[in-house]
Amino acid sequence: MTRAGRKQNPQFGPRRCSGGLHEASRWRAPRRACWFLSLLGSVLALPAAACSDDWPQFRGPGGLGETDAIELPLPWTENDFVWRVNLPGKGHSSPAVRGGRVYLTADNEATGDLIVLAYSARDGKPLWRKQIPGNTYKLHQFNSYSAATPVVDEKRLYLNWTTRESHFVAAMNLDDGSIVWQRDFGPFSAQHGAGASLALCGDLVIVPNDQDGPSFCAALNRETGETVWKVDRKSVRAAYGTPLIYRPNPTATPQVILSSMAHGLTSLNPADGALNWEISLFTFRTVGSPTAAGGAILAGCGEGGSGKRFVAVAPGDAAQGVEPKVAHDFEGALPYVPIPVAHGKLVFLWSDAGVVSCYQVDSWKMLWRERVGGKYFASPIRVGENIFCPSREGEMVVLAAAPEYRLVARCPMPEGTHATPAVAEGMMFVRTYGQLFAVGKPRP
């Protein structure tokens, strides 16, 4: 992990956890049933839940990009910012918010170092900063060394980052950023660099690793970082989507949903990594994450800055003998990077080129399509009855989350962004290329 002439930092060295649980393929059959039932209970048991004032991961609670309404000045100007800070580096990761703190990452473009940051949500006061040695390597011009968004629970901050030689996953102490545990999964090879974020499911940290080299998905114990299971995956162009933890209903067993060019959509059982169902779909790279709306899984692929295919898939159910199937194949202006967002029986697709489409999820009928302009890598989020999406040029576009098109506001930002906003503590937190600002009304 070191650059030439630079000493290795033992705190962030490439050490591996040893011992612990074995991979699924190495379990012994006579003991598997009891162990499986015990583990299933821990997966289904929810940890201390994030409150409604938290946005603990990429696209917030459940990774769905939606939350209740908050008081926001619309349109806003920079005079309406509650606070604004300059970041010590640039990057594209989104903020994660829990317990009155905002966490995010930045990078040193000259060295490839990763910078992990914690701020007070109320006033933007810096709480701690940790710089992790890295190295430079070839990236897509629109990517950065800090593209993956951290995820936070009541005890720790979890994050992943890559160098040429290593794909690291670590847990950090919330009070000071010290490393609690760290894993190194070996080289990460991808034409455009890395970008997929971690997800949490019960007591597990879900690690996606669809790369140009050997690919896999793994589940780690939150407390220790030990491998609970690891399943190999085919490698056909790196994928950049964050896993979706999907529940068909509140009492159903959760599923880990992955998307890639190699596999299409895949559903894994979080208890042991076993395959629930899979459907081949894509002939181009997947960048946007899978999401859920109207009982379907939505995902797409693309190339050259535009979506090439976007589908709604009715999930399979092995217990009922139901195979997954395409419920709708969207046409026209399709997203490649931005992820759709839903509101009740409506779902909104926001294309990279600023064309927004509204569909009714029970029939997949398109209700409207309008060009709002701009270029987008961030994903839209729904806050109450409005949808917000920030552009690469530096404008927050706000639309009504309604069956009729209505432009609510266009709000200026200090600069552009690739990051999706976070909403918590009565405020919206927006990370631009090199700044972080809050707008709204802090809750007492």
N, C-alpha and C positions, 0 to 999 in steps of 0.2 A: 504493500500500500504506500510505499515511500517513493518519493522522487529521488533522482540521483543527487547524492551529496546531502540528503536530508535524513536525520535520525528518525527512526520509527517511534511514534508515541505509544507507549505500552497500553495506555488507557483505551486506545482505539485500534490496537493491533489486530491482525487476522487470526485471533484465537477461535477455536470451535468448542461448542458445548460437547461434552462426552457423556456417555451413559444415558439414562432416562429411557423413555418409551421407544420402541422399535417402529420402523416403517411398517405399513399395513402388509406388505408382501412378505414380511419376515415374522409375522405372528404365528404362534403355534396353535393349531386347531383346538386341542382339548381345553385350552384356557381362554380361547377367544370370546366365547359367548358371555361369560361372567364379566370379563374385562370390558367388553363392548357395552353391556348394559350399564356398567358403572360410568363409563366415559360418556355415554349418551345422556345420562342424567346431568353430568356437568356441562355438556354442551347446551342442553335445553334450559338449564337454570340460568336465569339472567343475572349478570353482575349488578352492582349498584347502578341503578338507571340514571342516565343523564336527565337533568330536569329540563323543563321547557325553555329555560334561559341558556341552554347549551347548544353548541354546534360542533360536535366533537370529532368530525371527520370530513373528508371530501364530500361536498353536497349535503352536509348536515345529517340529522337523525335518519337512520335507515338508508342513507345515501340517495335520497329521493329529491333533494333540492327544494323542500317546501317547509313553511312555518307559518305561525299566526301573524296577524297584522301588527305592526308597530308604528309609532308616530314618526313620520319622515316628512321633511319639507320637500314638496314637489312643485316645480323643479327646485333643485338646490343649487347653491353656488359654493365656492370654497369658503365663504364667510359662515356657512352653516356647519362646517366641520366641527365636531366636538374636540377632536385633536388630530394631529398629523405628525408623523415621524419619518425621517429619512432612514432607510435601511442601510446596513453596512455593506450591502452587495445587492446584485440584481437576482432575479429568479422568477419562476412561474408557479411555485406551489401556492395553494390556497390557505387562508387562515383556518385554524381549528380553535374553538373556544370552549372552555369549561372552567367552572368555578371562579369566574371573574378574571380569567387570564386568557390572553390571545397568544397562540403558538404558531410559528411558521418558520420557514427556512429561507436562506439566501445563499449566494455563493460568491467566491472570489474567482472571477473569470480568468485571471492570469495564472492562478495556481490550481484551480479545480477544488479548492477547499470548500467544505460545506459549513455553513454557519447556522446554528440552531438558536432561535430567539424566543424569549417570553416577555410579554408586556402586560401591564395592567389594562384590563378592558375599560375601566372607568376613565382613566386620564392619559393612557399611552406611556406611562412611566416604564422604562426598561427594568426588568426584574432580574434576568440573567441572560448570558450569552455564552455559547460553547462553539468553538471552531474545531472542526474535524479535518485533519490532513487528508488531502485527496491528490489527484493528479489530473492533468488535462488530457482529453482525448477527443476524437472527432465527434461532433454533434451536428444535428440538423440546425440550420441557421435560426430556426424558431424555437429550438429547445434550449435547455439550460442544465447545469449540474444540480439544480435544486428544483426539479419538476414535480417530484412526488410530495403529496400532502401528508403531514403527520396525522396520527389518530391518537386520541387521549381518552383515558378512563379515569376512575376515581383515584388511582394510585400512580400511574405512569404515563409517559409519552412514548409512543412507538413510532419508529420511522425507518425507512429504507433508503439506501443510496448506493451508487455504483462507482467503481473505478474500472480501469482496464482489466485489473486482475481479480476483482472481488465484487460480489453483491452482498452488501451488509444489511443486516436487520438488527436493530437495537432497541432496548427499553431504557428510558431515562427517568431519573427522579424529578418530580414536578417542582420541588423546592429549589434545586440548584442546577439541574441539568446533568448531574453525574450519571455515569453509565451503571445500570443495574445488571443487565446482561447484554451480550452481543453475540451474533452469529455471522459467519462468513460462508456463503454458499458458492464461492468460487467465481471464476470469470463470468463476466456478462458481456455478450457480444451482440451489438445491434447497430444497424446502419445509421440510425438517427439518434442513438443514445437511449436512456431509460426514461420512464415516466409514470408507470403504474404505481398506485398507492396501496398500502395495506388496508385490510378490513378486519374488524373484530366480530367474533361470533361466539357467544357464551364465554368460556374460559380460554378461547383460542385466538391466536393472531394468524390470519390467513395471508399467506405470502404468494402473490402471483409472480411467475417467472416465465413468460412466453417470450423467448429471445431467438436470435439467429443461431445461437449455439444450443447445447442441451437444455431443454425446457422442462419445467415441472410446476406443480402447485403444492404448497406445503402448509401444514397447520402446526403452530408452535404453542407450547404452554405459556400463558401470559406471565406466570410467576417466575419461571425458570428459563424460558427460551428453548427448552428441549423439544425435539421433534416428536410430535404425536403421530403424524402420518405425512407421507410424501409420495405423490404420484407423478410418474413421468408423463410428459406430453410431447406431441410431435412439434417440430420446429419448421414453420414455413412463414417467414417474415415475423419480426417481433411485434407483439401486441401491447397496447398501452392502456387498456381499460382496467379500472379498479373493480375487484369482485363485488357483485351484488349479493347481499344476504337476503334471500327471498323467502317469504312465508305466504303461501296461498291464502291463509286465514290466521287469525291471532293464535290459535291453538295448534296449528300444523307444525310439523318438524321443519326447521329451517333448511334451506338449500343454498349451496355456494354456487353462484352462476358466474361463468367465465365466458368471454367471447374472444375468438381469434380466427384468423384466416385458416389455420390448420384444422381447427375442430368445429368451427361455427359456434353454436351455443352449447355449453356443457353445464350440466347440473351434477354436483357432487354432494354426497352425504357428509356433513361436517364431522360426524362422529368418527369416521374411519377413512374418508376420501373415496369411498366406493362410488361408482358411476350410477346415478339415478336415471339420467337420459341424456341424449346428445342428438343434435341435428346439424348436418352440414349445410352451410348457407352461402359462404363468402368466397369470392375469387379475387378480392383485393384486401389490403391491410385494414385491421381494425385499430382505431385510435380512441374513439369515444367509448365510455363504459356502458354496459347493459343497465337498463332500468326497468321499472315495472309500472304498468298503467292498465286499468280495466281488466285485471286478471291475466294480462299477457306480459311477456318479456319483450322489450323493444331494444333493438341493436342494429348496427349497420357497419358498412365498410366503405372505403373510398380510396382515392389516389389523386395526386396533383392538386390538392386543395379543395376538392369537392366530393360529396357523397356519391357513391355509385349504386349502392343498394341499401335500403332500410326496410326492416320488417317488424311486424308484431307476431310473436310466436305464442301459440297456446301451449303451455307447459305439458310435458308428459307426466304420467303417474304409473309407475311400474306395478304398484300394488293392485291397481285397477286394470292393468293391461292397456293403458292409454299411451299411445306414441305422441311425441311432440309434433306439431304441424304449424305451418305458416298460416296465420289467421288473416294477415293483410300484408301486401307488398306495396309500399308507398311509392308514388311516382312524382316526377317533377323535381323541384328544388329540395335536395336532401342534405341533412347534416353529415359531416364527416367527423369533426372534432366535438362540437357542442352536443350536449346530451338533452333529450327532451324533458319536459316537466309537465306534470298533470295538475288538474284541479277538478275534483269530482269526476264527471263523465266526459271531461275534455282533456285532450293532450295537445301540447304545443311543440312543434318541431321548429328549431331555429337554425338556419343554415349558416355555414361559414361566411357566405356572401351577403348575409343580412336579409334573407327572405324567410318570413315566419308563416307557418301554416297551422291552423287549428282544426282538429279532428274530433269527432264524437266517437268515443271508444266502444260503444255498444254496437255500432254499425260500421265504424271506420270511415264514415262519410266526412269529406272535407267541408268544413263550414266557411272558412275564408283563408285566403293567402294574400299577404301584402309584403312589399319590399320596404323595409325600414332603413336600409342603407348601412354602410359600415362593413368592417371585416371582424370576424369573431373566432376566438379559440376558447374563451370562457363559456361556461354553460349557463343557461337561464335558470333563475330560481324564482319560486313563487312566494311572495310575502303577502298574506291575506288575499286580497282580490286583485293584486297586481303582479306582473312578471317583470323582473329586472335582468338585464344582460349588459355587461360592459364590453366595449369594443377595443380592438387593438389600437385604435387611434386616440382613445381617451374620452369616450362619451358613454354615459349610462343611459340606455334606452329603456323606458318603462311603458309597458302595454297593459291594458285591462285583461285579466284572465277570464274572458267572457266569450260567449258564442258569436258576438259581433265585434269586429275590429275597432279598437279605439286606442289611439296614441295618448298616453297620460302625460308623459314628460320626456324631455331630453336634458340630462344633467351633465355639466362639464366635470371632467376629472383632471388632475394635475398632469397626467400622462396616460398612455395606454396600458393594457394589461392582457395577460393570457389566463389570469387566475379567476376562479369563481368566487363571488362574495360569500361571506358568512354573516349570519344574523343571530344575535344573542344579546342579553343584557339590555334590551330595548334599543339596540343600535345595529346598523349595518357596518361591517368591517370590510374595506376594499383594499386589496393589495394591488398596487400598480407595479410597473417594472422595478422601481427602486424606492417606493414609498408605501406606507400603510396609513390609512386614515379611517376615522369613525364618523358616522353621521347618524343623527337620531336624537333620542332623549334617554340618557342613562337612567336605569331604574334604581329606585332608592335601595 
